């Protein structure tokens, strides 16, 4: 499996663009953003809702990471760590900080 794509050097209007390597991580993130944008466009939510979803997702992912760092790293209680996957990202993207709190509560009662 390739680890990205290489774009060879090319010239546009007399400006030479050097070789560019785009890694798989960047391609996957770009594809996910495109798919989410198309879903929002399909349901006519608009760009404002899309931006809000992205901001909530980033804040939620940061909170999930910090909660995993505090609970798993400092307190060494791995049973309450939450995976950062599509389900937790969707919940935090839609509900934001309250979504993270609800995920932690659900995880606490299911251990």
Helices and strands as residue ranges (DSSP letters): E 4-7, E 10-12, E 15-17, E 20-23, H 24-42, H 47-68, I 69-74, G 78-80, H 86-95, H 97-109
